[in-house]
Every structure is written in structure tokens, then in C-alpha cells.
Amino acid sequence: RLRLSGDLVNARYAKGYNQMYVAEIADLSVREYQRIEKGLRVPGAEPFLRLVYLLDLDVESYREVVMKDISIHSR
């Protein structure tokens, strides 16, 4: 289970939001958002940013999660 998934659940509960509301704001289906909360899926960049800003999470804390498949090389 990804750390992001647990943080999403905790932050959502703390704000009193339901999954449907968070999914709508992140432009995801409820099912897709549920998979993210369960750690079964990593959100794309845009939904990820919507989620961290909506839930007041620190975007830098999740750099490895979002960037894990992207190789960045110096030129």
C-alpha cells in the first residue's frame, strides 16, 4: 500500500469529505478514486495535483510516487 493512499484517506476524513466529492474535484470516477485510496492505482499528474491541493497535502512529499516511472537526466 502506498503512503499516498493512507494519507488521502486520513486527510479526506479530517476534512469531512466523502469519496464522491473528492473524486469529482479530482476529475476521477468514484471507482478510480477508490482504487487510488486502496493503493491499487497511482493517479496521473493532474488528478494527483488536484488531490494534494484539495486535501492540503505537501506535494513534495510524494515526488517519488508520481515521478517513479520518469527518468530525469541532466543535459
Secondary structure by P-SEA (a helix, b strand, c coil): ccaaaaaaaaaaaaacccaaaaaaaacccaaaaaaaaaccccccaaaaaaaaaaacccccccccccccccccccc
